[in-house]
Each structure stands twice: as C-alpha cells, then as structure tokens.
Amino acid sequence: MMIVTDNINIAAVFKRTARVSFINELKIDNERIIRVVTTGGRQYSIDDVDYFLIDGVRKEKNKAFEILKSIF
C-alpha cells in the first residue's frame, strides 16, 4: 500500500546526516512503514529515518503510522 502525503506536511529526519526532507509518499506493508519517498524522488528505507515531523511536531517512527492511519 502507498500513502501520498499531499494534504499534510510530513518530513523525515535522517539518522546519519540529520537532514530533513519532505515526504511525498510512504510505502506500507503489514501495518508498518517500510520506505519513504522524498519530494525529490529519492527512496529511503525506514531504517535510515530517525523520526518524523508531522505538521511540525516530532513523532517517533513507531507512532507515526498510527497517527497517519487516523488521518487517512
């Protein structure tokens, strides 16, 4: 399953670089985010993500899917 995040602001903060990238798509399998696709088209594993920013609020990876599920 894939969620396109056009109607909310969601960004990922990456572990090694602390870089923040806005997310265009989230790829989901078995109720778990497995890949993120940035607005630039690059794909990253969820293991590369430290945490998410959803509408400017920090959310840990394991809580982000629950929040997104309630939105969509």
Distance bins in CASP14 RR format, pairs under 12 A and 6 or more apart:
PFRMAT RR
TARGET T0000
AUTHOR 0000-0000-0000
RMODE 2
METHOD distances of the structure
MODEL  1
1 25 0 0 0 0 0 1 0 0 0 0 0
1 26 0 0 0 0 1 0 0 0 0 0 0
1 27 1 0 0 1 0 0 0 0 0 0 0
1 28 1 0 1 0 0 0 0 0 0 0 0
1 29 1 0 0 1 0 0 0 0 0 0 0
1 30 0 0 0 0 1 0 0 0 0 0 0
1 31 0 0 0 0 1 0 0 0 0 0 0
1 32 0 0 0 0 0 1 0 0 0 0 0
1 33 0 0 0 0 0 1 0 0 0 0 0
1 34 0 0 0 0 0 1 0 0 0 0 0
1 35 0 0 0 0 0 1 0 0 0 0 0
1 65 0 0 0 0 0 1 0 0 0 0 0
1 68 0 0 0 0 0 1 0 0 0 0 0
1 69 0 0 0 0 0 1 0 0 0 0 0
1 72 0 0 0 0 0 1 0 0 0 0 0
2 23 0 0 0 0 0 1 0 0 0 0 0
2 24 0 0 0 0 0 1 0 0 0 0 0
2 25 1 0 1 0 0 0 0 0 0 0 0
2 26 1 0 0 1 0 0 0 0 0 0 0
2 27 1 0 1 0 0 0 0 0 0 0 0
2 28 1 0 0 1 0 0 0 0 0 0 0
2 29 0 0 0 0 0 1 0 0 0 0 0
2 33 0 0 0 0 0 1 0 0 0 0 0
2 34 0 0 0 0 0 1 0 0 0 0 0
2 35 0 0 0 0 1 0 0 0 0 0 0
2 36 0 0 0 0 0 1 0 0 0 0 0
2 37 0 0 0 0 1 0 0 0 0 0 0
2 43 0 0 0 0 0 1 0 0 0 0 0
2 68 0 0 0 0 0 1 0 0 0 0 0
2 72 0 0 0 0 0 1 0 0 0 0 0
3 10 0 0 0 0 1 0 0 0 0 0 0
3 23 0 0 0 0 1 0 0 0 0 0 0
3 24 0 0 0 0 0 1 0 0 0 0 0
3 25 1 0 0 1 0 0 0 0 0 0 0
3 26 1 0 1 0 0 0 0 0 0 0 0
3 27 0 0 0 0 1 0 0 0 0 0 0
3 28 1 0 0 1 0 0 0 0 0 0 0
3 29 0 0 0 0 0 1 0 0 0 0 0
3 33 0 0 0 0 1 0 0 0 0 0 0
3 34 0 0 0 0 0 1 0 0 0 0 0
3 35 0 0 0 0 0 1 0 0 0 0 0
3 36 0 0 0 0 0 1 0 0 0 0 0
3 37 0 0 0 0 0 1 0 0 0 0 0
3 64 0 0 0 0 0 1 0 0 0 0 0
3 65 0 0 0 0 1 0 0 0 0 0 0
3 67 0 0 0 0 0 1 0 0 0 0 0
3 68 1 0 0 1 0 0 0 0 0 0 0
3 69 0 0 0 0 1 0 0 0 0 0 0
3 71 0 0 0 0 1 0 0 0 0 0 0
3 72 1 0 0 1 0 0 0 0 0 0 0
4 10 0 0 0 0 0 1 0 0 0 0 0
4 23 0 0 0 0 1 0 0 0 0 0 0
4 24 1 0 0 1 0 0 0 0 0 0 0
4 25 1 0 1 0 0 0 0 0 0 0 0
4 26 0 0 0 0 1 0 0 0 0 0 0
4 27 0 0 0 0 0 1 0 0 0 0 0
4 28 0 0 0 0 0 1 0 0 0 0 0
4 37 0 0 0 0 1 0 0 0 0 0 0
4 39 0 0 0 0 0 1 0 0 0 0 0
4 68 0 0 0 0 0 1 0 0 0 0 0
4 72 0 0 0 0 1 0 0 0 0 0 0
5 11 0 0 0 0 1 0 0 0 0 0 0
5 12 0 0 0 0 0 1 0 0 0 0 0
5 21 0 0 0 0 0 1 0 0 0 0 0
5 22 0 0 0 0 1 0 0 0 0 0 0
5 23 1 0 1 0 0 0 0 0 0 0 0
5 24 1 0 0 1 0 0 0 0 0 0 0
5 25 1 0 0 1 0 0 0 0 0 0 0
5 26 1 0 0 1 0 0 0 0 0 0 0
5 27 0 0 0 0 0 1 0 0 0 0 0
5 28 0 0 0 0 0 1 0 0 0 0 0
5 33 0 0 0 0 0 1 0 0 0 0 0
5 36 0 0 0 0 1 0 0 0 0 0 0
5 37 0 0 0 0 1 0 0 0 0 0 0
5 38 0 0 0 0 0 1 0 0 0 0 0
5 39 0 0 0 0 1 0 0 0 0 0 0
5 52 0 0 0 0 0 1 0 0 0 0 0
5 53 0 0 0 0 0 1 0 0 0 0 0
5 54 0 0 0 0 1 0 0 0 0 0 0
5 55 0 0 0 0 0 1 0 0 0 0 0
5 64 0 0 0 0 0 1 0 0 0 0 0
5 67 0 0 0 0 0 1 0 0 0 0 0
5 68 0 0 0 0 1 0 0 0 0 0 0
5 71 0 0 0 0 1 0 0 0 0 0 0
5 72 0 0 0 0 1 0 0 0 0 0 0
6 22 0 0 0 0 0 1 0 0 0 0 0
6 23 0 0 0 0 0 1 0 0 0 0 0
6 24 1 0 0 1 0 0 0 0 0 0 0
6 25 0 0 0 0 1 0 0 0 0 0 0
6 26 0 0 0 0 0 1 0 0 0 0 0
6 39 0 0 0 0 0 1 0 0 0 0 0
6 71 0 0 0 0 0 1 0 0 0 0 0
6 72 0 0 0 0 0 1 0 0 0 0 0
7 55 0 0 0 0 0 1 0 0 0 0 0
7 68 0 0 0 0 0 1 0 0 0 0 0
7 71 0 0 0 0 1 0 0 0 0 0 0
7 72 0 0 0 0 1 0 0 0 0 0 0
8 22 0 0 0 0 0 1 0 0 0 0 0
8 23 0 0 0 0 1 0 0 0 0 0 0
8 24 0 0 0 0 0 1 0 0 0 0 0
8 26 0 0 0 0 0 1 0 0 0 0 0
8 52 0 0 0 0 0 1 0 0 0 0 0
8 53 0 0 0 0 0 1 0 0 0 0 0
8 54 1 0 0 1 0 0 0 0 0 0 0
8 55 1 0 0 1 0 0 0 0 0 0 0
8 56 0 0 0 0 0 1 0 0 0 0 0
8 57 0 0 0 0 0 1 0 0 0 0 0
8 59 0 0 0 0 0 1 0 0 0 0 0
8 64 0 0 0 0 0 1 0 0 0 0 0
8 67 0 0 0 0 1 0 0 0 0 0 0
8 68 0 0 0 0 1 0 0 0 0 0 0
8 70 0 0 0 0 0 1 0 0 0 0 0
8 71 1 0 0 1 0 0 0 0 0 0 0
8 72 0 0 0 0 1 0 0 0 0 0 0
9 20 0 0 0 0 0 1 0 0 0 0 0
9 22 1 0 0 1 0 0 0 0 0 0 0
9 23 0 0 0 0 1 0 0 0 0 0 0
9 24 0 0 0 0 0 1 0 0 0 0 0
9 39 0 0 0 0 0 1 0 0 0 0 0
9 52 0 0 0 0 0 1 0 0 0 0 0
9 53 1 0 0 1 0 0 0 0 0 0 0
9 54 1 0 0 1 0 0 0 0 0 0 0
9 55 1 0 1 0 0 0 0 0 0 0 0
9 56 1 0 0 1 0 0 0 0 0 0 0
9 57 0 0 0 0 1 0 0 0 0 0 0
9 71 0 0 0 0 0 1 0 0 0 0 0
10 20 0 0 0 0 0 1 0 0 0 0 0
10 21 0 0 0 0 0 1 0 0 0 0 0
10 22 1 0 0 1 0 0 0 0 0 0 0
10 23 1 0 1 0 0 0 0 0 0 0 0
10 24 0 0 0 0 1 0 0 0 0 0 0
10 25 0 0 0 0 0 1 0 0 0 0 0
10 26 1 0 0 1 0 0 0 0 0 0 0
10 33 0 0 0 0 0 1 0 0 0 0 0
10 36 0 0 0 0 1 0 0 0 0 0 0
10 37 0 0 0 0 0 1 0 0 0 0 0
10 38 0 0 0 0 0 1 0 0 0 0 0
10 39 0 0 0 0 0 1 0 0 0 0 0
10 49 0 0 0 0 0 1 0 0 0 0 0
10 51 0 0 0 0 0 1 0 0 0 0 0
10 52 1 0 0 1 0 0 0 0 0 0 0
10 53 1 0 0 1 0 0 0 0 0 0 0
10 54 1 0 1 0 0 0 0 0 0 0 0
10 55 1 0 0 1 0 0 0 0 0 0 0
10 56 0 0 0 0 1 0 0 0 0 0 0
10 57 0 0 0 0 0 1 0 0 0 0 0
10 58 0 0 0 0 0 1 0 0 0 0 0
10 59 0 0 0 0 1 0 0 0 0 0 0
10 64 0 0 0 0 1 0 0 0 0 0 0
10 65 0 0 0 0 0 1 0 0 0 0 0
10 67 0 0 0 0 1 0 0 0 0 0 0
10 68 1 0 0 1 0 0 0 0 0 0 0
10 71 0 0 0 0 1 0 0 0 0 0 0
10 72 0 0 0 0 0 1 0 0 0 0 0
11 19 0 0 0 0 1 0 0 0 0 0 0
11 20 1 0 1 0 0 0 0 0 0 0 0
11 21 1 0 0 1 0 0 0 0 0 0 0
11 22 1 0 1 0 0 0 0 0 0 0 0
11 23 1 0 0 1 0 0 0 0 0 0 0
11 24 0 0 0 0 0 1 0 0 0 0 0
11 26 0 0 0 0 0 1 0 0 0 0 0
11 36 0 0 0 0 1 0 0 0 0 0 0
11 38 0 0 0 0 1 0 0 0 0 0 0
11 39 0 0 0 0 1 0 0 0 0 0 0
11 49 0 0 0 0 0 1 0 0 0 0 0
11 50 0 0 0 0 0 1 0 0 0 0 0
11 51 0 0 0 0 1 0 0 0 0 0 0
11 52 1 0 0 1 0 0 0 0 0 0 0
11 53 1 0 1 0 0 0 0 0 0 0 0
11 54 0 0 0 0 1 0 0 0 0 0 0
11 55 0 0 0 0 1 0 0 0 0 0 0
11 56 1 0 0 1 0 0 0 0 0 0 0
11 57 0 0 0 0 0 1 0 0 0 0 0
11 58 0 0 0 0 0 1 0 0 0 0 0
11 59 0 0 0 0 0 1 0 0 0 0 0
11 64 0 0 0 0 0 1 0 0 0 0 0
12 18 0 0 0 0 0 1 0 0 0 0 0
12 19 0 0 0 0 1 0 0 0 0 0 0
12 20 1 0 0 1 0 0 0 0 0 0 0
12 21 1 0 1 0 0 0 0 0 0 0 0
12 22 0 0 0 0 1 0 0 0 0 0 0
12 23 1 0 1 0 0 0 0 0 0 0 0
12 24 0 0 0 0 0 1 0 0 0 0 0
12 25 0 0 0 0 0 1 0 0 0 0 0
12 26 0 0 0 0 1 0 0 0 0 0 0
12 33 0 0 0 0 1 0 0 0 0 0 0
12 35 0 0 0 0 0 1 0 0 0 0 0
12 36 1 0 1 0 0 0 0 0 0 0 0
12 37 0 0 0 0 0 1 0 0 0 0 0
12 38 1 0 0 1 0 0 0 0 0 0 0
12 39 0 0 0 0 0 1 0 0 0 0 0
12 42 0 0 0 0 0 1 0 0 0 0 0
12 43 0 0 0 0 0 1 0 0 0 0 0
12 44 1 0 0 1 0 0 0 0 0 0 0
12 45 0 0 0 0 0 1 0 0 0 0 0
12 46 0 0 0 0 1 0 0 0 0 0 0
12 47 0 0 0 0 0 1 0 0 0 0 0
12 48 0 0 0 0 1 0 0 0 0 0 0
12 49 1 0 1 0 0 0 0 0 0 0 0
12 50 0 0 0 0 1 0 0 0 0 0 0
12 51 1 0 0 1 0 0 0 0 0 0 0
12 52 1 0 1 0 0 0 0 0 0 0 0
12 53 1 0 0 1 0 0 0 0 0 0 0
12 54 0 0 0 0 0 1 0 0 0 0 0
12 58 0 0 0 0 0 1 0 0 0 0 0
12 59 0 0 0 0 0 1 0 0 0 0 0
12 60 0 0 0 0 0 1 0 0 0 0 0
12 61 0 0 0 0 1 0 0 0 0 0 0
12 64 0 0 0 0 1 0 0 0 0 0 0
13 19 1 0 0 1 0 0 0 0 0 0 0
13 20 1 0 1 0 0 0 0 0 0 0 0
13 21 0 0 0 0 1 0 0 0 0 0 0
13 22 0 0 0 0 0 1 0 0 0 0 0
13 23 0 0 0 0 0 1 0 0 0 0 0
13 36 0 0 0 0 0 1 0 0 0 0 0
13 44 0 0 0 0 0 1 0 0 0 0 0
13 48 0 0 0 0 0 1 0 0 0 0 0
13 49 1 0 0 1 0 0 0 0 0 0 0
13 50 1 0 1 0 0 0 0 0 0 0 0
13 51 1 0 1 0 0 0 0 0 0 0 0
13 52 1 0 0 1 0 0 0 0 0 0 0
13 53 1 0 0 1 0 0 0 0 0 0 0
13 54 0 0 0 0 0 1 0 0 0 0 0
13 56 0 0 0 0 0 1 0 0 0 0 0
13 58 0 0 0 0 1 0 0 0 0 0 0
13 59 0 0 0 0 0 1 0 0 0 0 0
13 60 0 0 0 0 0 1 0 0 0 0 0
13 61 0 0 0 0 0 1 0 0 0 0 0
13 64 0 0 0 0 0 1 0 0 0 0 0
14 20 1 0 0 1 0 0 0 0 0 0 0
14 21 1 0 0 1 0 0 0 0 0 0 0
14 23 0 0 0 0 0 1 0 0 0 0 0
14 36 0 0 0 0 1 0 0 0 0 0 0
14 38 0 0 0 0 1 0 0 0 0 0 0
14 42 0 0 0 0 0 1 0 0 0 0 0
14 44 1 0 0 1 0 0 0 0 0 0 0
14 45 0 0 0 0 0 1 0 0 0 0 0
14 46 0 0 0 0 0 1 0 0 0 0 0
14 47 0 0 0 0 0 1 0 0 0 0 0
14 48 1 0 1 0 0 0 0 0 0 0 0
14 49 1 0 0 1 0 0 0 0 0 0 0
14 50 1 0 0 1 0 0 0 0 0 0 0
14 51 0 0 0 0 1 0 0 0 0 0 0
14 52 0 0 0 0 0 1 0 0 0 0 0
14 53 0 0 0 0 0 1 0 0 0 0 0
14 61 0 0 0 0 0 1 0 0 0 0 0
15 44 0 0 0 0 0 1 0 0 0 0 0
15 45 0 0 0 0 0 1 0 0 0 0 0
15 46 0 0 0 0 0 1 0 0 0 0 0
15 47 0 0 0 0 1 0 0 0 0 0 0
15 48 1 0 0 1 0 0 0 0 0 0 0
15 49 1 0 0 1 0 0 0 0 0 0 0
15 50 1 0 1 0 0 0 0 0 0 0 0
15 51 0 0 0 0 1 0 0 0 0 0 0
15 61 0 0 0 0 0 1 0 0 0 0 0
16 44 0 0 0 0 0 1 0 0 0 0 0
16 47 0 0 0 0 0 1 0 0 0 0 0
16 48 1 0 0 1 0 0 0 0 0 0 0
16 49 0 0 0 0 0 1 0 0 0 0 0
16 50 0 0 0 0 1 0 0 0 0 0 0
17 44 0 0 0 0 0 1 0 0 0 0 0
17 48 0 0 0 0 1 0 0 0 0 0 0
17 49 0 0 0 0 0 1 0 0 0 0 0
17 50 0 0 0 0 1 0 0 0 0 0 0
18 48 0 0 0 0 0 1 0 0 0 0 0
18 49 0 0 0 0 0 1 0 0 0 0 0
18 50 1 0 0 1 0 0 0 0 0 0 0
18 51 0 0 0 0 0 1 0 0 0 0 0
19 38 0 0 0 0 1 0 0 0 0 0 0
19 42 0 0 0 0 0 1 0 0 0 0 0
19 44 0 0 0 0 0 1 0 0 0 0 0
19 48 0 0 0 0 0 1 0 0 0 0 0
19 49 0 0 0 0 0 1 0 0 0 0 0
19 50 0 0 0 0 1 0 0 0 0 0 0
20 38 0 0 0 0 0 1 0 0 0 0 0
20 39 0 0 0 0 0 1 0 0 0 0 0
20 49 0 0 0 0 0 1 0 0 0 0 0
20 50 0 0 0 0 0 1 0 0 0 0 0
20 51 0 0 0 0 0 1 0 0 0 0 0
20 52 0 0 0 0 0 1 0 0 0 0 0
20 53 1 0 0 1 0 0 0 0 0 0 0
20 56 0 0 0 0 0 1 0 0 0 0 0
20 58 0 0 0 0 0 1 0 0 0 0 0
21 36 0 0 0 0 1 0 0 0 0 0 0
21 37 0 0 0 0 1 0 0 0 0 0 0
21 38 1 0 1 0 0 0 0 0 0 0 0
21 39 1 0 0 1 0 0 0 0 0 0 0
21 40 1 0 0 1 0 0 0 0 0 0 0
21 41 0 0 0 0 1 0 0 0 0 0 0
21 42 1 0 0 1 0 0 0 0 0 0 0
21 43 0 0 0 0 0 1 0 0 0 0 0
21 44 0 0 0 0 1 0 0 0 0 0 0
21 48 0 0 0 0 0 1 0 0 0 0 0
21 49 0 0 0 0 1 0 0 0 0 0 0
21 50 0 0 0 0 0 1 0 0 0 0 0
21 52 0 0 0 0 0 1 0 0 0 0 0
21 53 0 0 0 0 0 1 0 0 0 0 0
22 36 0 0 0 0 0 1 0 0 0 0 0
22 37 0 0 0 0 0 1 0 0 0 0 0
22 38 1 0 0 1 0 0 0 0 0 0 0
22 39 1 0 1 0 0 0 0 0 0 0 0
22 40 0 0 0 0 1 0 0 0 0 0 0
22 41 0 0 0 0 0 1 0 0 0 0 0
22 42 0 0 0 0 0 1 0 0 0 0 0
22 52 0 0 0 0 0 1 0 0 0 0 0
22 53 0 0 0 0 1 0 0 0 0 0 0
22 54 0 0 0 0 0 1 0 0 0 0 0
22 55 0 0 0 0 0 1 0 0 0 0 0
22 56 0 0 0 0 0 1 0 0 0 0 0
23 33 0 0 0 0 1 0 0 0 0 0 0
23 35 0 0 0 0 0 1 0 0 0 0 0
23 36 1 0 1 0 0 0 0 0 0 0 0
23 37 1 0 0 1 0 0 0 0 0 0 0
23 38 1 0 0 1 0 0 0 0 0 0 0
23 39 1 0 0 1 0 0 0 0 0 0 0
23 40 0 0 0 0 0 1 0 0 0 0 0
23 41 0 0 0 0 0 1 0 0 0 0 0
23 42 0 0 0 0 0 1 0 0 0 0 0
23 43 0 0 0 0 0 1 0 0 0 0 0
23 44 0 0 0 0 1 0 0 0 0 0 0
23 46 0 0 0 0 0 1 0 0 0 0 0
23 49 0 0 0 0 1 0 0 0 0 0 0
23 52 1 0 0 1 0 0 0 0 0 0 0
23 53 0 0 0 0 1 0 0 0 0 0 0
23 54 0 0 0 0 1 0 0 0 0 0 0
23 64 0 0 0 0 0 1 0 0 0 0 0
23 68 0 0 0 0 0 1 0 0 0 0 0
24 35 0 0 0 0 0 1 0 0 0 0 0
24 36 0 0 0 0 1 0 0 0 0 0 0
24 37 1 0 1 0 0 0 0 0 0 0 0
24 38 1 0 0 1 0 0 0 0 0 0 0
24 39 1 0 1 0 0 0 0 0 0 0 0
24 40 1 0 0 1 0 0 0 0 0 0 0
24 41 1 0 0 1 0 0 0 0 0 0 0
24 42 0 0 0 0 1 0 0 0 0 0 0
24 43 0 0 0 0 0 1 0 0 0 0 0
24 44 0 0 0 0 0 1 0 0 0 0 0
25 33 0 0 0 0 0 1 0 0 0 0 0
25 34 0 0 0 0 0 1 0 0 0 0 0
25 35 0 0 0 0 1 0 0 0 0 0 0
25 36 1 0 0 1 0 0 0 0 0 0 0
25 37 1 0 1 0 0 0 0 0 0 0 0
25 38 0 0 0 0 1 0 0 0 0 0 0
25 39 0 0 0 0 1 0 0 0 0 0 0
25 40 0 0 0 0 0 1 0 0 0 0 0
25 41 0 0 0 0 1 0 0 0 0 0 0
25 42 0 0 0 0 0 1 0 0 0 0 0
25 43 0 0 0 0 1 0 0 0 0 0 0
25 44 0 0 0 0 0 1 0 0 0 0 0
25 68 0 0 0 0 0 1 0 0 0 0 0
26 32 0 0 0 0 0 1 0 0 0 0 0
26 33 1 0 1 0 0 0 0 0 0 0 0
26 34 0 0 0 0 1 0 0 0 0 0 0
26 35 1 0 0 1 0 0 0 0 0 0 0
26 36 1 0 1 0 0 0 0 0 0 0 0
26 37 1 0 0 1 0 0 0 0 0 0 0
26 38 0 0 0 0 0 1 0 0 0 0 0
26 43 0 0 0 0 0 1 0 0 0 0 0
26 44 0 0 0 0 0 1 0 0 0 0 0
26 46 0 0 0 0 1 0 0 0 0 0 0
26 49 0 0 0 0 0 1 0 0 0 0 0
26 52 0 0 0 0 1 0 0 0 0 0 0
26 54 0 0 0 0 0 1 0 0 0 0 0
26 61 0 0 0 0 0 1 0 0 0 0 0
26 64 0 0 0 0 1 0 0 0 0 0 0
26 65 0 0 0 0 1 0 0 0 0 0 0
26 67 0 0 0 0 0 1 0 0 0 0 0
26 68 1 0 0 1 0 0 0 0 0 0 0
26 69 0 0 0 0 0 1 0 0 0 0 0
26 71 0 0 0 0 0 1 0 0 0 0 0
26 72 0 0 0 0 1 0 0 0 0 0 0
27 33 1 0 0 1 0 0 0 0 0 0 0
27 34 1 0 1 0 0 0 0 0 0 0 0
27 35 1 0 1 0 0 0 0 0 0 0 0
27 36 1 0 0 1 0 0 0 0 0 0 0
27 37 1 0 0 1 0 0 0 0 0 0 0
27 43 0 0 0 0 1 0 0 0 0 0 0
27 44 0 0 0 0 0 1 0 0 0 0 0
27 45 0 0 0 0 0 1 0 0 0 0 0
27 46 0 0 0 0 1 0 0 0 0 0 0
27 65 0 0 0 0 0 1 0 0 0 0 0
28 34 1 0 0 1 0 0 0 0 0 0 0
28 35 0 0 0 0 1 0 0 0 0 0 0
28 36 0 0 0 0 0 1 0 0 0 0 0
28 37 0 0 0 0 0 1 0 0 0 0 0
28 46 0 0 0 0 1 0 0 0 0 0 0
28 64 0 0 0 0 0 1 0 0 0 0 0
28 65 1 0 0 1 0 0 0 0 0 0 0
28 68 0 0 0 0 1 0 0 0 0 0 0
28 69 0 0 0 0 1 0 0 0 0 0 0
28 72 0 0 0 0 0 1 0 0 0 0 0
29 35 0 0 0 0 1 0 0 0 0 0 0
29 46 0 0 0 0 0 1 0 0 0 0 0
29 65 0 0 0 0 0 1 0 0 0 0 0
30 65 0 0 0 0 0 1 0 0 0 0 0
31 62 0 0 0 0 0 1 0 0 0 0 0
31 65 1 0 0 1 0 0 0 0 0 0 0
31 66 0 0 0 0 1 0 0 0 0 0 0
31 68 0 0 0 0 0 1 0 0 0 0 0
31 69 0 0 0 0 1 0 0 0 0 0 0
32 45 0 0 0 0 0 1 0 0 0 0 0
32 46 1 0 0 1 0 0 0 0 0 0 0
32 47 0 0 0 0 0 1 0 0 0 0 0
32 61 0 0 0 0 1 0 0 0 0 0 0
32 62 0 0 0 0 1 0 0 0 0 0 0
32 64 0 0 0 0 0 1 0 0 0 0 0
32 65 1 0 0 1 0 0 0 0 0 0 0
32 66 0 0 0 0 0 1 0 0 0 0 0
32 68 0 0 0 0 0 1 0 0 0 0 0
32 69 0 0 0 0 0 1 0 0 0 0 0
33 44 0 0 0 0 0 1 0 0 0 0 0
33 45 0 0 0 0 1 0 0 0 0 0 0
33 46 1 0 1 0 0 0 0 0 0 0 0
33 47 0 0 0 0 0 1 0 0 0 0 0
33 48 0 0 0 0 0 1 0 0 0 0 0
33 49 0 0 0 0 1 0 0 0 0 0 0
33 51 0 0 0 0 0 1 0 0 0 0 0
33 52 0 0 0 0 1 0 0 0 0 0 0
33 59 0 0 0 0 0 1 0 0 0 0 0
33 60 0 0 0 0 0 1 0 0 0 0 0
33 61 1 0 0 1 0 0 0 0 0 0 0
33 62 0 0 0 0 1 0 0 0 0 0 0
33 63 0 0 0 0 0 1 0 0 0 0 0
33 64 1 0 0 1 0 0 0 0 0 0 0
33 65 1 0 1 0 0 0 0 0 0 0 0
33 66 0 0 0 0 0 1 0 0 0 0 0
33 67 0 0 0 0 0 1 0 0 0 0 0
33 68 0 0 0 0 1 0 0 0 0 0 0
33 69 0 0 0 0 0 1 0 0 0 0 0
34 43 0 0 0 0 0 1 0 0 0 0 0
34 44 0 0 0 0 0 1 0 0 0 0 0
34 45 1 0 0 1 0 0 0 0 0 0 0
34 46 1 0 1 0 0 0 0 0 0 0 0
34 47 0 0 0 0 1 0 0 0 0 0 0
34 48 0 0 0 0 0 1 0 0 0 0 0
34 49 0 0 0 0 0 1 0 0 0 0 0
34 61 0 0 0 0 0 1 0 0 0 0 0
34 65 0 0 0 0 0 1 0 0 0 0 0
35 41 0 0 0 0 0 1 0 0 0 0 0
35 42 0 0 0 0 0 1 0 0 0 0 0
35 43 1 0 1 0 0 0 0 0 0 0 0
35 44 1 0 0 1 0 0 0 0 0 0 0
35 45 1 0 0 1 0 0 0 0 0 0 0
35 46 1 0 0 1 0 0 0 0 0 0 0
35 47 0 0 0 0 1 0 0 0 0 0 0
35 48 0 0 0 0 1 0 0 0 0 0 0
35 49 0 0 0 0 1 0 0 0 0 0 0
36 42 0 0 0 0 1 0 0 0 0 0 0
36 43 1 0 0 1 0 0 0 0 0 0 0
36 44 1 0 1 0 0 0 0 0 0 0 0
36 45 0 0 0 0 1 0 0 0 0 0 0
36 46 1 0 0 1 0 0 0 0 0 0 0
36 47 0 0 0 0 0 1 0 0 0 0 0
36 48 0 0 0 0 1 0 0 0 0 0 0
36 49 1 0 0 1 0 0 0 0 0 0 0
36 50 0 0 0 0 0 1 0 0 0 0 0
36 51 0 0 0 0 0 1 0 0 0 0 0
36 52 0 0 0 0 1 0 0 0 0 0 0
36 61 0 0 0 0 0 1 0 0 0 0 0
36 64 0 0 0 0 0 1 0 0 0 0 0
36 65 0 0 0 0 0 1 0 0 0 0 0
36 68 0 0 0 0 0 1 0 0 0 0 0
37 43 1 0 1 0 0 0 0 0 0 0 0
37 44 1 0 0 1 0 0 0 0 0 0 0
37 45 0 0 0 0 0 1 0 0 0 0 0
37 46 0 0 0 0 0 1 0 0 0 0 0
37 49 0 0 0 0 0 1 0 0 0 0 0
38 44 1 0 0 1 0 0 0 0 0 0 0
38 48 0 0 0 0 0 1 0 0 0 0 0
38 49 0 0 0 0 0 1 0 0 0 0 0
42 48 0 0 0 0 0 1 0 0 0 0 0
43 49 0 0 0 0 0 1 0 0 0 0 0
44 50 0 0 0 0 0 1 0 0 0 0 0
45 61 0 0 0 0 0 1 0 0 0 0 0
46 52 0 0 0 0 0 1 0 0 0 0 0
46 60 0 0 0 0 0 1 0 0 0 0 0
46 61 1 0 0 1 0 0 0 0 0 0 0
46 62 0 0 0 0 0 1 0 0 0 0 0
46 64 0 0 0 0 1 0 0 0 0 0 0
46 65 0 0 0 0 1 0 0 0 0 0 0
47 61 0 0 0 0 1 0 0 0 0 0 0
48 61 0 0 0 0 0 1 0 0 0 0 0
49 59 0 0 0 0 0 1 0 0 0 0 0
49 60 0 0 0 0 0 1 0 0 0 0 0
49 61 1 0 0 1 0 0 0 0 0 0 0
49 62 0 0 0 0 0 1 0 0 0 0 0
49 64 0 0 0 0 1 0 0 0 0 0 0
49 65 0 0 0 0 0 1 0 0 0 0 0
50 58 0 0 0 0 1 0 0 0 0 0 0
50 59 0 0 0 0 0 1 0 0 0 0 0
50 60 0 0 0 0 1 0 0 0 0 0 0
50 61 1 0 0 1 0 0 0 0 0 0 0
50 64 0 0 0 0 0 1 0 0 0 0 0
51 57 0 0 0 0 0 1 0 0 0 0 0
51 58 1 0 1 0 0 0 0 0 0 0 0
51 59 1 0 0 1 0 0 0 0 0 0 0
51 60 1 0 1 0 0 0 0 0 0 0 0
51 61 1 0 0 1 0 0 0 0 0 0 0
51 62 0 0 0 0 1 0 0 0 0 0 0
51 63 0 0 0 0 1 0 0 0 0 0 0
51 64 1 0 0 1 0 0 0 0 0 0 0
52 58 1 0 0 1 0 0 0 0 0 0 0
52 59 1 0 1 0 0 0 0 0 0 0 0
52 60 1 0 0 1 0 0 0 0 0 0 0
52 61 1 0 0 1 0 0 0 0 0 0 0
52 62 0 0 0 0 0 1 0 0 0 0 0
52 63 0 0 0 0 1 0 0 0 0 0 0
52 64 1 0 1 0 0 0 0 0 0 0 0
52 65 0 0 0 0 1 0 0 0 0 0 0
52 66 0 0 0 0 0 1 0 0 0 0 0
52 67 0 0 0 0 1 0 0 0 0 0 0
52 68 0 0 0 0 1 0 0 0 0 0 0
53 59 1 0 0 1 0 0 0 0 0 0 0
53 60 0 0 0 0 0 1 0 0 0 0 0
53 61 0 0 0 0 0 1 0 0 0 0 0
53 64 0 0 0 0 1 0 0 0 0 0 0
53 67 0 0 0 0 0 1 0 0 0 0 0
54 60 0 0 0 0 0 1 0 0 0 0 0
54 61 0 0 0 0 0 1 0 0 0 0 0
54 63 0 0 0 0 1 0 0 0 0 0 0
54 64 1 0 0 1 0 0 0 0 0 0 0
54 65 0 0 0 0 0 1 0 0 0 0 0
54 66 0 0 0 0 0 1 0 0 0 0 0
54 67 1 0 0 1 0 0 0 0 0 0 0
54 68 1 0 0 1 0 0 0 0 0 0 0
54 70 0 0 0 0 0 1 0 0 0 0 0
54 71 0 0 0 0 1 0 0 0 0 0 0
55 64 0 0 0 0 0 1 0 0 0 0 0
55 67 0 0 0 0 1 0 0 0 0 0 0
55 68 0 0 0 0 0 1 0 0 0 0 0
55 71 0 0 0 0 1 0 0 0 0 0 0
57 63 0 0 0 0 0 1 0 0 0 0 0
57 64 0 0 0 0 0 1 0 0 0 0 0
57 67 0 0 0 0 1 0 0 0 0 0 0
58 64 0 0 0 0 1 0 0 0 0 0 0
58 67 0 0 0 0 0 1 0 0 0 0 0
59 65 0 0 0 0 1 0 0 0 0 0 0
59 66 0 0 0 0 1 0 0 0 0 0 0
59 67 1 0 0 1 0 0 0 0 0 0 0
59 68 0 0 0 0 1 0 0 0 0 0 0
59 70 0 0 0 0 0 1 0 0 0 0 0
59 71 0 0 0 0 0 1 0 0 0 0 0
60 66 0 0 0 0 0 1 0 0 0 0 0
60 67 0 0 0 0 0 1 0 0 0 0 0
61 67 0 0 0 0 0 1 0 0 0 0 0
61 68 0 0 0 0 0 1 0 0 0 0 0
63 69 0 0 0 0 0 1 0 0 0 0 0
63 70 0 0 0 0 0 1 0 0 0 0 0
64 70 0 0 0 0 0 1 0 0 0 0 0
64 71 0 0 0 0 0 1 0 0 0 0 0
65 71 0 0 0 0 0 1 0 0 0 0 0
65 72 0 0 0 0 0 1 0 0 0 0 0
66 72 0 0 0 0 0 1 0 0 0 0 0
END
